[in-house]
Amino acid sequence: MTLLCSSLLLPVSSVAQDVESYLLTDGRTVTPFVRFRECDQCPEMIVMPLGSFMMGAREGESWSSLWDDWGEKKGPVGQEGPDGLYNLPNEGPQHRVLMDTSYVTAVNEVTHAEWMACVQEGGCSHSPDHSVSTFEKGYIHLGPDHPAINISLLDIEEYVSWLNEHVGADVYRLPTEAEWEYAARAGTTTRFAQGDVLTSDQANFSGDTTEHNRGRPFPELITRAIPVPVQTLDAANPWGLRHMSGNVYEITLSCHLGHHIGLPTNSAYVAHAAQGCDRYVAKGGAYNMAMDGVRLAYRTRPTDDTRDSTLGFRIVREFRETAEE
């Protein structure tokens, strides 16, 4: 299997310490939080700042007593505390990660239109079913601006190769779990980048499943039962990334080993991802999950050939060199 990971990461030591600036393949200079689109077919990207963060769930973060691992109930896994909160074993141990390599993250999940551009040019061989089965309305066909679904990690390999051909460099790939969670948290330490609870205006998750999960009514929450177009809802985190909680799971390069492996740096996570694995980490939860299941620490474990209507992706980009001052 060909991994979606290259060795073009830029060490912190080679970055100007006063202003982080980087060169794109077309000669443009970009700095943290700048948005850009590198080619007509490329998704819109945002440059991430360097820094560090606490990866994984804090003590007593989950509202659920069951470890739900890709449809398999593993619990009960913990003793309920006085505040009704639990620890899920695959979300820890929490540990600090230094983001010692520079990268950018896509503003949105890759859309169906972006995926089909690859199919139409012959870069992607898989034309996915772009519909979702619902209990009340049967199959609902989604539009071009909905996230691409029913696409596996193996399919995504073709997509990133196609993008890299367009820019003439091996720079686009899937994120590591550390890159995904650092970008998703955007400097926050709460369950979600928007705080410790979400509204249905901020993320696409299931109100019905939240009521079942919490054992009480939440009449203010909505159950949409399908993904929403990537530009809808007030779904941006403080760094401008949208739908990091809910809508569709986003698969990463990182291996799911049942717990965090506790690596200290992002470059170590990139190196570990190059080994490949049987199960990969997917993050962010999906439209059919309870609010608890779209927490930024939540993890599930698809295989590299899993295609599912709840599973999508977003991409990241590495840098070759800093811009000249």
C-alpha positions in Angstrom: 0.0 0.0 0.0 1.2 3.5 -0.8 1.0 5.8 2.1 -0.3 9.4 1.8 2.7 10.8 3.5 5.9 12.5 2.2 9.1 13.6 3.8 8.9 17.3 2.9 8.1 18.6 6.4 9.8 21.8 7.4 11.5 21.7 10.8 10.8 24.6 13.2 14.5 25.4 13.3 14.5 26.5 9.7 11.6 28.9 10.2 12.2 32.6 10.9 11.2 33.0 14.5 9.7 36.5 14.2 7.4 35.8 11.2 6.6 32.4 9.9 6.5 32.6 6.1 6.4 29.9 3.5 6.7 29.6 -0.3 4.1 27.9 -2.5 5.0 26.2 -5.7 3.8 29.2 -7.7 6.2 31.6 -5.8 3.6 33.2 -3.5 4.5 33.8 0.1 2.0 32.8 2.8 2.0 33.3 6.6 -0.2 31.8 9.4 -4.0 32.2 9.0 -3.6 33.3 5.3 -6.1 31.5 3.0 -5.1 30.4 -0.4 -6.0 28.1 -3.3 -3.0 26.8 -5.1 -4.6 25.6 -8.3 -8.1 25.6 -9.8 -8.7 22.1 -8.6 -7.2 22.6 -5.1 -9.3 23.0 -2.0 -9.1 26.3 -0.1 -6.4 26.1 2.6 -5.4 28.0 5.8 -1.8 28.2 7.1 -1.5 26.8 10.6 0.7 28.5 13.2 3.4 26.6 15.0 2.8 25.8 18.6 1.9 22.9 21.0 -1.3 21.5 22.5 -2.7 18.8 24.8 -3.8 15.9 22.6 -6.6 13.6 23.8 -9.5 13.8 26.3 -9.1 15.5 29.6 -10.2 13.7 32.8 -13.9 12.9 32.9 -14.7 14.5 29.5 -17.3 12.1 28.0 -21.0 11.9 28.8 -21.1 8.3 27.7 -20.3 5.2 29.8 -19.9 3.1 26.7 -16.9 3.0 24.4 -18.5 3.1 20.9 -15.7 1.9 18.5 -17.0 2.1 14.9 -20.4 0.6 15.8 -19.1 -1.8 18.5 -20.2 -1.1 22.0 -17.2 -1.9 24.3 -18.5 -0.7 27.7 -19.2 -0.1 30.4 -15.6 1.2 30.6 -15.5 3.5 33.6 -17.1 4.4 36.9 -19.5 7.3 36.8 -18.3 10.2 38.9 -20.5 12.7 40.8 -20.7 14.9 37.8 -22.0 12.1 35.5 -18.8 12.1 33.4 -16.6 9.2 32.1 -13.2 8.5 30.6 -13.0 6.5 27.4 -9.8 4.4 27.2 -9.1 5.0 23.5 -9.1 8.8 24.0 -6.1 8.9 26.3 -3.6 9.3 27.8 -3.7 13.0 27.3 -0.3 14.3 26.4 1.4 17.4 25.0 2.5 17.5 21.4 4.8 20.0 19.9 3.9 20.9 16.3 7.5 21.0 15.1 6.6 21.0 11.4 4.7 23.6 9.4 1.6 22.8 7.4 -1.7 24.1 6.2 -5.2 22.6 6.6 -8.2 22.6 4.2 -10.9 25.1 5.3 -13.6 22.4 4.5 -14.1 18.7 4.1 -13.4 17.8 0.4 -16.6 18.2 -1.5 -18.3 15.9 -3.9 -17.6 18.4 -6.7 -13.9 18.5 -5.8 -13.8 14.7 -5.8 -15.7 14.4 -9.2 -13.2 16.8 -10.8 -10.6 14.2 -10.1 -12.8 11.4 -11.5 -13.6 13.4 -14.7 -9.9 14.0 -15.3 -9.1 10.3 -14.8 -7.1 10.9 -11.6 -9.6 9.0 -9.4 -11.1 5.7 -10.4 -13.9 5.5 -7.9 -17.2 7.4 -8.5 -18.9 7.1 -5.1 -22.6 6.8 -4.3 -23.5 10.3 -3.2 -26.6 9.5 -1.2 -27.6 8.7 2.3 -30.2 6.3 3.6 -32.6 7.8 6.1 -35.3 6.2 8.2 -38.1 8.6 7.3 -37.4 9.6 3.7 -35.4 6.7 2.3 -32.4 7.5 0.1 -31.5 11.2 -0.2 -29.2 12.2 -3.0 -26.7 14.9 -1.9 -25.4 17.9 -3.9 -22.0 19.0 -5.2 -21.2 21.1 -2.1 -21.9 18.3 0.4 -18.8 16.5 1.6 -17.5 13.6 -0.5 -18.7 10.4 1.2 -18.4 6.6 0.5 -14.7 7.1 -0.2 -11.9 5.1 1.4 -8.3 5.9 2.4 -7.2 3.8 -0.6 -9.4 6.0 -2.9 -8.0 9.1 -1.3 -4.5 8.1 -2.3 -5.5 8.7 -5.9 -7.0 12.1 -5.1 -3.9 13.4 -3.4 -1.6 12.1 -6.1 -3.8 13.9 -8.7 -3.6 17.2 -6.7 0.2 16.8 -6.4 0.5 16.4 -10.1 -1.4 19.7 -10.6 1.0 21.6 -8.4 4.1 19.8 -9.5 5.2 18.8 -6.0 4.5 16.0 -3.5 3.0 18.2 -0.8 -0.7 17.3 -0.3 -1.7 14.4 1.9 -4.1 13.4 4.7 -3.3 14.8 8.1 -1.9 12.9 11.0 -4.2 12.7 14.0 -2.0 15.3 15.8 -2.3 17.7 12.8 -6.0 17.2 12.7 -6.6 17.7 16.4 -4.3 20.7 16.7 -6.1 22.4 13.8 -9.5 21.4 15.2 -8.8 22.7 18.7 -7.5 26.0 17.4 -5.9 26.9 20.7 -8.9 25.9 22.8 -9.0 23.2 25.6 -12.8 22.6 25.7 -14.7 19.6 24.4 -15.4 21.5 21.2 -13.6 24.5 19.7 -16.8 26.5 20.4 -17.0 25.5 24.1 -18.1 22.5 26.2 -21.5 22.2 24.5 -22.7 22.7 21.0 -25.9 24.1 19.4 -27.4 22.6 16.2 -26.4 25.9 14.5 -22.7 25.2 15.2 -22.4 21.6 14.2 -24.3 18.9 12.3 -25.0 16.0 14.8 -28.0 14.1 16.0 -30.3 15.6 18.6 -32.2 12.3 18.9 -29.1 10.4 19.6 -27.9 13.0 22.1 -31.2 12.6 24.0 -30.7 8.8 24.1 -27.0 9.2 25.1 -27.8 11.7 27.9 -31.2 10.1 29.1 -33.1 13.4 28.9 -34.8 15.6 26.3 -33.0 18.3 24.4 -35.8 20.0 22.5 -33.5 22.7 21.1 -31.4 20.2 19.2 -32.0 19.2 15.6 -31.7 15.8 13.9 -30.9 16.4 10.2 -30.0 12.7 9.5 -27.8 13.7 6.5 -24.6 15.7 6.0 -25.0 19.4 5.2 -23.1 21.4 2.5 -19.7 22.5 3.8 -20.5 26.2 3.8 -23.6 25.9 5.8 -24.1 26.5 9.6 -22.0 28.7 11.9 -19.4 25.8 11.9 -16.0 27.6 11.9 -13.6 27.3 14.7 -11.4 30.2 15.9 -8.9 29.5 13.1 -11.5 29.5 10.4 -11.8 25.7 9.8 -15.3 24.5 9.3 -17.1 21.3 10.5 -14.3 20.0 12.6 -17.1 18.7 14.8 -19.9 16.7 13.1 -21.1 16.4 9.5 -18.8 13.5 8.5 -15.9 11.6 10.1 -12.5 12.6 8.7 -10.0 9.9 8.2 -6.3 10.5 9.1 -3.0 8.9 8.4 -2.5 7.8 12.0 -2.9 4.2 13.3 -5.7 3.4 15.8 -4.1 1.2 18.4 -6.8 1.4 21.1 -5.1 4.3 22.9 -2.9 7.3 22.2 0.7 6.3 21.6 1.9 9.5 23.3 4.4 10.8 20.8 6.0 14.2 21.7 6.1 15.9 18.2 4.1 16.0 15.0 7.2 14.9 13.1 7.2 11.7 15.2 3.5 11.2 14.3 4.3 11.6 10.6 7.1 9.0 10.9 4.9 6.6 12.7 2.2 6.9 10.1 4.6 5.9 7.4 4.6 2.4 8.9 1.0 1.7 7.9 -1.6 -0.2 9.9 -4.7 -2.3 10.0 -7.0 0.4 11.4 -6.8 4.2 11.0 -8.0 7.0 13.2 -11.0 9.0 12.0 -12.0 12.2 13.9 -14.7 14.7 14.3 -17.8 12.5 14.5 -20.7 12.6 12.0 -24.3 13.7 11.4 -25.7 10.6 13.0 -23.7 10.9 16.3 -24.7 12.2 19.7 -23.0 15.5 20.7 -20.6 13.4 22.8 -19.4 11.6 19.6 -18.4 14.8 17.9 -16.0 15.9 20.6 -12.5 16.7 19.3 -11.0 13.9 21.3 -13.4 11.3 20.0 -11.8 8.6 17.8 -13.1 5.8 15.6 -11.2 3.2 13.5 -12.0 2.5 9.9 -9.9 0.2 7.7 -8.1 1.6 4.7 -10.9 0.2 2.4 -13.9 1.4 4.5 -16.5 3.2 2.4 -19.3 4.7 4.4 -21.9 7.5 4.1 -20.6 8.9 7.4 -16.9 9.0 6.4 -15.2 11.8 4.5 -11.9 13.6 4.6 -10.0 16.9 4.5 -6.4 17.3 3.4 -3.3 19.1 4.6 -0.3 20.5 2.7 3.4 20.5 3.7 6.0 23.1 2.9 9.4 22.6 1.2 11.1 25.8 2.4 10.7 29.1 4.1 10.2 32.3 2.1 13.2 34.6 1.8 13.1 37.6 4.1 
